[in-house]
Amino acid sequence: MLSNLIPAAKDPILSQSLACQQDARANKLDLGVGVYRNEQGVTPVLQSVKRAEERLLNTQESKGYVGLAGCERFNSAMIELLLGENSSRSRAVAVQTPGASGALRLLADVIAMANPSAKIWMSDLSYANHAPIMKTAGLEVAYYPYFDPQTKMVNETDMLATLSTLGKNDVVLLHGCCHNPTGADLSYRAWQSITEMANAQGFLPFIDMAYQGFGDGMEEDAAGFRYLAERVPSYLVASSCSKNFGLYRERTGLAVIASDTLQQSECIKSRIMECARSSYTMPPDHGASIVRIILEDQALKEFWLTEVTQMRQRIQGVRSSLVDAMQIQTGTHQFDFIAQHKGMFSVIGASADQVMRLREQFGVYLVDGGRINLAGLKESDVPFLASALSEVMAP
């Protein structure tokens, strides 16, 4: 039976990281996989996380099961982080999940359960794992215009024109902030327009919030989503603690559901837990307990927010330095858009041949499609990268 299987296609992101690890050249850059690295090239354990872990070690009395919904105190604290004082908190419920990918899959399963003919609309371009997750759940996938390859910004006019045609059988998957892979975010006005359309036409907003705090700030990054959440009858959110808490390998995520009433939200939550039971059953607790400790302790939370600010400012500094270096290398403003993008990534417009040349000639590893992880770049490597990009991509 098992001999009938053929090898799976390589993951477009993880395969680049593996290839870089196997590259014997000392002067190489892994700018593919989406992890934050400091100036030493390390993905650090945050000091706030270490303090929370120490407290957990000293106070945890059991390793017993925590339940299908995971840690409810974590769920409540994360809802507050996402929504702030938003009025929709009164009807929002959550389930802890194994990372945001787990949240995406559970929510996709519930959508398929509620409406097997539902169509998921996602941005063109979008996170590489969005479509596979939705399709594996049995959902049809379609794309709305998003990234303008000429301006390297969002084509909101064409995007909104497409969304204006959608209806009650449609789900619109939106990046809450720090768009992956492009780095080009929606304007606040676009969020307002999407909210108006959702209410008028009946489509369901589905928000992927994986990078809160890495764009303009914890509150600023949630502003557009919160506007929508306060005004639409129903929405879904998949949230991640991998980036802003640095808990990548702990697989700490959250699925949020808000429906017309709290009673209906609880009904949907019960079906999500039913899906979880037939899959992984219960999420890992360690990361959730760390986040819960941080968010429930005001002093520790403030310290964590300072660490997030430091990470965000480092990324912004790298963006600015790369733009300056590219202006010097090319004598043009061709790459100025990089400083306008938000979060960890930018799509720089490299063709498949250019991505291959960067890899083979310079040891610079990008994701196919030209996504570059600025959060993985050290300031000291900016001149080398600028030289490689200018030689391969400059007109």
C-alpha positions in Angstrom: 0.0 0.0 0.0 2.5 2.6 1.1 4.8 1.9 -1.9 2.2 3.7 -4.0 3.3 7.0 -2.6 5.6 9.3 -4.5 7.8 12.0 -2.9 6.1 15.3 -1.9 7.2 18.5 -3.6 9.8 20.4 -1.7 8.5 23.1 0.6 9.2 26.4 -1.2 10.5 28.1 2.0 12.0 25.4 4.2 13.9 23.9 1.3 15.8 27.1 0.8 16.9 27.1 4.4 18.1 23.5 4.1 20.0 24.4 0.9 21.7 27.3 2.6 22.7 25.1 5.6 24.3 22.7 3.1 26.2 25.5 1.3 29.8 25.3 2.3 30.5 29.0 1.5 31.3 31.2 4.5 29.8 34.3 2.9 26.2 33.2 2.5 22.9 34.7 3.6 19.8 32.8 4.5 17.0 35.3 3.9 14.3 32.8 3.1 12.8 31.2 6.2 10.7 33.7 8.2 12.5 34.0 11.6 13.8 37.1 13.3 17.6 37.2 14.0 19.6 39.6 16.0 22.9 41.3 15.0 24.7 38.1 16.0 22.6 36.1 13.5 20.8 34.3 16.4 17.1 33.9 16.9 17.1 34.8 20.5 15.0 33.7 23.5 13.5 36.9 24.8 14.5 37.9 28.3 10.8 38.3 29.2 10.3 34.7 28.0 13.2 33.5 30.2 11.8 35.2 33.2 8.3 33.7 32.6 9.9 30.3 32.1 11.7 30.5 35.4 8.5 31.5 37.1 6.7 28.6 35.4 9.4 26.1 36.4 9.1 27.2 40.1 5.3 27.2 40.2 4.0 24.6 37.9 2.5 21.7 39.9 1.3 19.4 37.1 1.8 18.2 33.6 -1.8 17.0 33.4 -4.1 17.7 30.4 -5.4 21.2 30.0 -8.3 20.5 27.7 -9.3 20.8 24.1 -9.4 24.6 24.2 -5.9 24.7 25.7 -5.1 27.3 28.4 -8.2 29.5 28.8 -6.2 32.2 30.7 -3.9 32.3 27.6 -7.0 32.5 25.4 -8.4 35.4 27.3 -5.1 37.3 27.5 -4.6 36.9 23.8 -8.1 38.1 22.9 -7.3 41.3 24.9 -4.0 41.7 23.1 -5.7 41.4 19.8 -8.8 43.4 20.4 -7.9 45.9 23.2 -11.0 47.6 24.5 -12.9 46.7 21.3 -16.6 46.1 22.0 -16.6 42.8 20.0 -14.6 41.2 22.9 -17.9 40.5 24.6 -18.8 38.0 21.9 -15.3 36.7 21.0 -14.1 33.3 22.1 -10.9 31.4 21.4 -9.2 28.1 21.2 -5.4 27.7 21.7 -3.8 25.9 18.7 -0.5 24.5 17.6 0.8 27.7 16.0 -1.1 29.9 13.7 -1.0 27.2 11.0 -3.0 25.0 13.4 -5.5 27.9 13.8 -5.8 28.4 10.1 -6.5 24.7 9.6 -9.1 24.5 12.4 -10.9 27.5 11.2 -10.8 26.2 7.6 -12.3 22.9 8.8 -15.1 24.8 10.6 -15.8 26.9 7.5 -16.0 23.7 5.4 -18.3 22.2 8.0 -20.6 25.2 8.0 -20.7 25.7 4.2 -18.9 23.1 2.0 -19.4 25.4 -1.0 -17.6 28.3 0.6 -14.9 30.0 -1.4 -11.8 31.4 0.3 -10.4 34.6 -1.3 -6.8 35.4 -0.6 -4.4 38.1 -1.7 -2.3 37.7 -4.8 0.5 37.2 -3.4 -0.1 35.5 -0.1 1.7 33.3 2.5 2.9 30.1 0.8 1.0 27.8 3.2 -2.4 29.6 3.0 -3.7 27.9 -0.1 -2.4 24.4 0.8 -4.1 24.6 4.2 -7.4 25.8 2.7 -7.4 23.2 -0.1 -6.6 20.4 2.2 -9.6 21.3 4.3 -11.6 20.9 1.1 -12.2 24.5 0.3 -12.1 26.3 -3.0 -9.5 29.0 -3.3 -9.6 32.2 -5.3 -7.4 35.3 -5.4 -8.1 39.0 -5.2 -5.7 41.6 -6.7 -3.3 42.9 -4.1 0.4 43.5 -4.8 1.3 45.9 -7.7 4.6 44.6 -9.1 5.3 48.1 -10.6 4.8 50.2 -7.5 5.6 47.4 -5.0 2.5 48.6 -3.0 -1.1 47.5 -2.6 -3.4 48.0 -5.5 -6.3 48.9 -3.3 -8.5 50.0 -6.2 -8.5 46.6 -8.0 -8.6 44.8 -4.7 -11.7 46.6 -3.5 -13.3 46.2 -7.0 -13.0 42.5 -6.7 -14.3 42.3 -3.1 -17.3 44.4 -4.2 -18.5 41.3 -6.2 -18.4 38.9 -3.3 -21.3 37.6 -1.3 -22.5 35.2 1.5 -20.7 32.1 0.3 -17.3 33.9 0.3 -14.6 34.2 2.9 -12.0 37.0 2.6 -8.6 36.1 4.1 -6.8 39.3 5.1 -3.4 39.9 6.6 -3.9 41.9 9.8 -0.5 43.7 9.4 3.0 43.1 8.0 1.8 41.3 4.9 3.6 38.1 4.1 5.3 37.9 1.6 5.1 41.5 0.2 5.5 43.8 3.3 2.8 46.0 1.7 0.0 46.7 4.1 -3.6 47.9 3.6 -4.4 51.5 4.5 -6.8 52.3 7.3 -9.3 53.6 4.6 -9.1 50.2 2.9 -10.1 48.5 6.2 -13.0 50.9 6.4 -14.1 50.0 2.9 -13.8 46.3 3.5 -15.9 46.6 6.6 -18.6 48.4 4.7 -18.6 45.7 2.0 -18.7 42.9 4.5 -21.8 44.3 6.1 -23.5 45.1 2.8 -22.6 41.9 1.0 -22.4 39.3 3.7 -18.9 37.9 3.1 -17.0 36.6 6.2 -13.7 38.3 7.1 -10.9 35.9 8.2 -7.8 37.7 9.6 -4.3 36.2 9.8 -2.5 38.2 12.5 1.0 36.7 12.7 3.2 39.7 13.2 1.4 42.1 15.6 4.0 44.6 16.9 6.5 44.2 14.0 5.0 46.9 11.8 4.3 50.2 13.6 3.5 49.0 17.1 1.3 46.6 19.0 -1.7 49.0 19.0 -1.1 50.5 15.6 -0.8 47.2 13.8 -4.2 46.1 15.1 -6.0 49.4 14.3 -7.5 48.4 10.9 -8.6 44.9 12.1 -10.1 46.4 15.3 -12.2 48.8 13.2 -13.6 45.9 11.3 -14.1 43.7 14.3 -16.2 46.3 16.1 -18.6 46.7 13.1 -19.1 43.3 11.4 -21.4 40.6 12.8 -18.9 37.8 12.5 -15.2 37.3 11.9 -12.4 34.8 12.4 -8.8 35.3 13.4 -5.7 33.1 13.4 -3.0 34.5 15.6 0.6 33.5 16.3 3.0 34.0 19.2 6.0 32.8 17.1 7.3 36.2 16.1 6.4 38.7 18.7 7.2 36.3 21.6 10.0 34.5 19.7 8.3 31.1 20.5 8.7 29.6 17.0 9.3 26.0 18.1 6.8 26.0 20.9 3.9 26.2 18.4 1.8 28.7 20.2 -1.2 30.0 18.3 -4.9 31.0 18.7 -8.1 30.7 16.8 -10.6 33.4 17.6 -14.3 33.3 16.7 -16.8 36.2 17.0 -20.3 35.7 15.8 -23.5 37.7 16.3 -23.9 36.6 19.9 -21.7 35.0 22.5 -24.0 32.0 22.5 -23.4 31.5 18.8 -19.7 32.0 19.2 -19.6 29.3 21.9 -21.5 27.0 19.6 -18.8 27.5 16.9 -16.1 27.0 19.5 -17.6 23.6 20.4 -17.3 22.6 16.7 -13.7 23.8 16.5 -12.9 21.7 19.6 -14.6 18.8 17.9 -12.2 19.2 14.9 -9.2 19.5 17.3 -10.3 16.2 19.1 -10.1 14.3 15.8 -6.7 15.8 15.0 -4.1 16.7 17.6 -6.7 16.7 20.5 -4.8 19.2 22.8 -2.2 21.9 22.0 1.2 22.0 23.8 1.0 24.1 27.0 4.5 25.4 27.5 4.4 28.3 25.2 0.9 29.3 26.1 1.8 29.3 29.8 4.8 31.6 29.1 2.6 34.0 27.1 -0.1 33.9 29.8 2.4 34.8 32.5 3.8 37.7 30.5 0.5 39.2 29.6 -1.0 38.8 33.1 1.9 40.6 34.8 1.9 44.3 33.9 5.6 44.9 34.7 6.7 41.8 32.7 4.3 42.8 29.9 5.9 46.2 29.6 9.3 44.6 29.5 8.2 42.3 26.7 6.7 45.3 24.8 10.1 47.0 25.1 11.8 43.9 23.6 9.2 43.8 20.7 10.0 47.5 20.1 13.7 46.8 19.9 13.1 44.0 17.4 10.9 46.2 15.3 13.3 49.1 15.4 16.2 46.8 14.3 14.1 45.6 11.3 13.3 49.2 10.4 17.0 50.1 10.7 18.0 47.3 8.4 15.4 48.4 5.8 16.7 52.0 5.9 20.3 50.9 5.6 19.6 48.6 2.7 17.7 51.4 0.9 20.7 53.8 1.4 23.1 51.1 0.2 21.1 50.4 -2.9 20.9 54.1 -3.7 24.7 54.3 -3.6 25.1 51.0 -5.6 22.6 51.8 -8.3 22.5 55.6 -8.3 18.7 55.3 -8.4 15.7 55.1 -6.1 14.6 51.7 -7.5 14.6 50.0 -4.1 13.2 52.8 -2.0 9.9 50.9 -1.5 11.7 48.6 0.9 11.7 51.4 3.6 7.9 51.8 3.1 7.1 48.1 3.7 6.2 46.8 7.1 7.3 43.8 9.1 9.8 41.1 8.3 9.4 40.7 4.5 9.5 42.5 1.2 9.0 41.2 -2.3 11.8 42.9 -4.3 10.7 41.9 -7.8 13.4 39.4 -8.6 12.7 36.9 -11.4 13.2 33.2 -11.0 16.5 33.5 -13.0 17.6 36.4 -10.7 16.8 34.4 -7.6 18.8 31.5 -8.9 21.7 33.7 -9.8 21.7 35.3 -6.3 21.8 31.8 -4.8 24.4 30.3 -7.1 26.7 33.2 -7.6 26.5 35.0 -4.3 25.1 32.5 -1.8 22.1 34.8 -1.1 19.1 32.6 -0.5 15.6 34.1 -1.1 12.3 32.4 -1.5 11.2 31.8 -5.1 9.2 34.9 -6.1 11.7 37.2 -4.6 10.6 37.4 -1.0 13.4 38.6 1.2 13.4 38.3 5.0 14.8 41.6 6.3 14.5 40.4 9.9 17.1 37.8 9.2 19.7 40.4 7.8 22.5 41.8 9.9 23.6 45.4 9.5 27.1 44.2 8.8 25.8 42.1 5.8 23.9 45.0 4.2 26.8 46.1 1.9 27.3 42.5 0.6 23.6 42.1 -0.1 23.4 45.5 -1.8 26.3 44.6 -4.0 24.8 41.3 -5.0 21.3 42.8 -5.6 22.7 45.7 -7.7 24.7 43.4 -9.9 21.9 41.0 -10.5 18.9 43.3 -10.6 19.9 46.8 -11.5 18.8 48.0 -14.9 
